[in-house]
Amino acid sequence: MSDSLRLVVGLGNPGSKYEGTRHNVGFMALDRLARQEGFSFRQQSKLHGLAAESGIGASRLRLLMPQTYMNDSGRSIRAALDWFGFAPHQLLVLVDDMDLPLGRLRLRAQGSAGGHNGLRSAIQHLGTQEFPRLRIGIGAPAENPAERRARTVSHVLGPFSKAEQPCLNAVLDEVLDGLDRIQRLGLERAGNRLNGFRYSVD
């Protein structure tokens, strides 16, 4: 069993105003896990976020939803790593990605922020790009670069449509399955499955 994954952080913005928005898909994955396994998140002021635990013994995971707003997520992640005594490589960040279509996932052991403010904040506070992240595709608002820029904010802070819900549900299920897979098989082998995932309508 791989003992490297210890902390899973879902990124999003706090408050009911942002619930269900594309930018909050990291929160949505952890909320789904909590409902499935019957635990709840509690405010932890020292971690600047909502925290919970899943599993027992060697498979126990600490879970965190920063309540700092997306642009300052790194402060919460840093506080959690320091508090629990974990290293960045024992972390997995669940984050939305506009460059991936909805229905696609990308697991990476490290990398740049790719224009994402939450990842940028994490890199800044951790002082390294070397931490795993699972990018969850939310699709782009447009293909034309100028139109895409103009519509980015309303897109990421907008809700998923009713038509997108079946795909979103399948994706979130795959994310939770992926957490289990990462714990059992390690990042590389879990990545083979997650990076090959495609949502099919039939």
C-alpha positions as CSV (number, residue, x, y, z in Angstrom):
1,M,0.0,0.0,0.0
2,S,1.3,3.4,-0.9
3,D,1.6,5.5,2.2
4,S,2.4,8.8,0.5
5,L,-1.1,10.4,0.2
6,R,-2.0,12.0,3.5
7,L,-3.9,15.2,2.8
8,V,-6.5,15.9,0.1
9,V,-7.4,19.6,-0.5
10,G,-10.4,20.5,-2.6
11,L,-10.3,24.1,-3.9
12,G,-13.2,26.5,-4.1
13,N,-14.7,29.6,-2.7
14,P,-16.6,29.7,0.6
15,G,-20.2,30.7,1.1
16,S,-23.6,29.7,-0.4
17,K,-23.1,32.3,-3.2
18,Y,-20.5,30.0,-4.8
19,E,-22.0,26.6,-4.1
20,G,-22.3,24.4,-7.2
21,T,-20.2,26.7,-9.3
22,R,-17.6,25.3,-11.7
23,H,-14.7,26.9,-9.7
24,N,-16.0,24.9,-6.7
25,V,-15.7,21.4,-8.2
26,G,-12.9,20.5,-5.7
27,F,-15.3,21.3,-2.8
28,M,-18.0,19.2,-4.6
29,A,-15.8,16.1,-4.7
30,L,-15.0,16.3,-1.0
31,D,-18.7,17.0,-0.1
32,R,-19.6,13.9,-2.1
33,L,-17.1,11.8,-0.2
34,A,-18.5,13.1,3.1
35,R,-22.1,12.2,2.1
36,Q,-20.9,8.7,0.9
37,E,-18.9,7.9,4.0
38,G,-21.1,9.7,6.5
39,F,-18.7,12.2,8.1
40,S,-18.9,16.0,8.3
41,F,-16.5,18.9,7.9
42,R,-15.8,21.2,10.8
43,Q,-14.4,24.7,10.8
44,Q,-10.7,24.7,11.9
45,S,-9.6,28.2,12.4
46,K,-5.9,27.2,12.7
47,L,-6.1,25.7,9.2
48,H,-8.2,28.6,7.8
49,G,-10.6,26.0,6.4
50,L,-13.1,23.2,6.9
51,A,-11.4,19.9,7.9
52,A,-12.4,16.2,8.2
53,E,-10.9,12.7,8.3
54,S,-11.7,9.7,6.2
55,G,-10.7,6.1,6.7
56,I,-8.7,4.6,9.6
57,G,-5.2,3.5,10.3
58,A,-2.7,3.5,7.4
59,S,-5.5,4.6,5.0
60,R,-6.6,7.6,6.9
61,L,-6.8,10.8,4.9
62,R,-7.1,14.3,6.2
63,L,-9.4,16.4,4.1
64,L,-9.4,20.2,3.7
65,M,-11.6,22.8,2.1
66,P,-9.8,26.2,2.4
67,Q,-12.2,29.0,3.4
68,T,-9.7,31.8,2.4
69,Y,-11.2,32.3,-1.1
70,M,-9.5,30.8,-4.1
71,N,-6.7,33.4,-4.5
72,D,-5.4,32.7,-1.0
73,S,-5.8,28.9,-0.9
74,G,-2.1,28.4,-0.3
75,R,-2.3,29.9,3.2
76,S,-4.7,27.2,4.3
77,I,-2.7,24.4,2.6
78,R,0.5,25.6,4.2
79,A,-1.1,25.7,7.6
80,A,-2.4,22.1,7.2
81,L,0.9,20.7,6.1
82,D,2.7,22.4,9.0
83,W,0.0,21.3,11.5
84,F,0.0,17.7,10.5
85,G,3.7,17.5,9.7
86,F,3.2,16.4,6.1
87,A,5.4,17.1,3.1
88,P,4.1,18.6,-0.2
89,H,4.4,15.3,-2.0
90,Q,1.9,13.8,0.5
91,L,-0.7,16.3,-0.7
92,L,-3.3,16.1,-3.5
93,V,-5.1,19.2,-4.7
94,L,-8.4,18.8,-6.4
95,V,-8.8,21.7,-8.8
96,D,-11.0,22.9,-11.7
97,D,-9.4,23.2,-15.1
98,M,-10.8,25.2,-18.0
99,D,-8.3,23.8,-20.4
100,L,-9.9,20.3,-20.0
101,P,-13.4,19.6,-21.3
102,L,-16.0,18.5,-18.8
103,G,-15.7,14.7,-18.5
104,R,-11.9,14.6,-18.5
105,L,-9.3,14.4,-15.6
106,R,-5.6,15.0,-15.4
107,L,-3.4,13.7,-12.6
108,R,0.1,15.2,-12.3
109,A,2.8,14.8,-9.6
110,Q,3.9,18.4,-10.1
111,G,3.6,21.4,-12.5
112,S,2.9,25.0,-13.0
113,A,-0.2,26.9,-11.9
114,G,-1.4,26.9,-15.5
115,G,-3.1,30.3,-15.0
116,H,-5.1,29.0,-12.0
117,N,-5.1,31.4,-9.0
118,G,-5.6,28.6,-6.4
119,L,-2.6,26.7,-7.7
120,R,-0.6,29.9,-8.0
121,S,-1.3,30.6,-4.3
122,A,-0.4,27.1,-3.3
123,I,2.9,27.2,-5.2
124,Q,3.7,30.6,-3.6
125,H,3.0,29.5,0.0
126,L,4.6,26.0,-0.4
127,G,7.7,27.4,-2.2
128,T,7.5,24.5,-4.7
129,Q,5.6,23.3,-7.7
130,E,6.3,19.7,-6.7
131,F,3.0,18.6,-5.2
132,P,0.4,16.3,-6.9
133,R,-2.8,17.8,-8.3
134,L,-5.9,16.3,-10.0
135,R,-7.3,18.7,-12.5
136,I,-11.0,18.3,-13.1
137,G,-12.2,19.5,-16.5
138,I,-14.9,22.2,-16.5
139,G,-14.6,23.2,-20.2
140,A,-13.9,26.6,-21.6
141,P,-16.6,29.3,-22.2
142,A,-15.4,29.8,-25.8
143,E,-12.7,28.8,-28.3
144,N,-11.9,32.3,-29.5
145,P,-9.2,33.7,-27.1
146,A,-10.7,37.2,-26.7
147,E,-14.2,35.8,-26.1
148,R,-12.8,33.3,-23.7
149,R,-11.0,36.0,-21.7
150,A,-14.1,38.1,-21.6
151,R,-16.3,35.2,-20.4
152,T,-13.9,33.4,-18.0
153,V,-15.1,34.9,-14.7
154,S,-18.8,34.4,-15.4
155,H,-18.0,30.8,-16.7
156,V,-16.0,29.7,-13.6
157,L,-18.3,31.4,-11.2
158,G,-21.4,30.0,-12.9
159,P,-23.2,26.8,-12.1
160,F,-23.1,23.5,-14.1
161,S,-26.2,23.2,-16.3
162,K,-28.8,20.6,-15.8
163,A,-27.6,18.8,-19.0
164,E,-24.1,18.6,-17.5
165,Q,-25.2,17.0,-14.3
166,P,-25.0,13.3,-15.4
167,C,-21.4,13.9,-16.7
168,L,-20.5,15.8,-13.5
169,N,-21.8,13.0,-11.3
170,A,-19.7,10.4,-13.3
171,V,-16.6,12.6,-13.0
172,L,-17.0,13.1,-9.2
173,D,-17.5,9.3,-8.8
174,E,-14.3,8.8,-10.8
175,V,-12.4,11.3,-8.6
176,L,-13.4,9.5,-5.4
177,D,-12.5,6.1,-7.0
178,G,-9.2,7.8,-7.9
179,L,-8.4,8.8,-4.3
180,D,-8.7,5.1,-3.3
181,R,-6.7,4.1,-6.3
182,I,-3.9,6.6,-5.5
183,Q,-3.7,5.2,-1.9
184,R,-3.6,1.6,-3.0
185,L,-1.4,1.8,-6.2
186,G,0.4,5.1,-6.0
187,L,0.2,8.2,-8.3
188,E,1.7,6.7,-11.5
189,R,-0.6,3.7,-11.7
190,A,-3.6,5.6,-10.6
191,G,-2.8,8.2,-13.2
192,N,-3.0,5.7,-16.0
193,R,-6.7,5.1,-15.2
194,L,-7.6,8.7,-14.3
195,N,-5.9,10.3,-17.3
196,G,-7.6,7.9,-19.6
197,F,-11.0,8.5,-18.2
198,R,-13.7,9.7,-20.7
199,Y,-17.3,10.3,-19.9
200,S,-19.5,8.5,-22.5
201,V,-23.1,9.3,-22.9
202,D,-24.2,5.8,-23.8
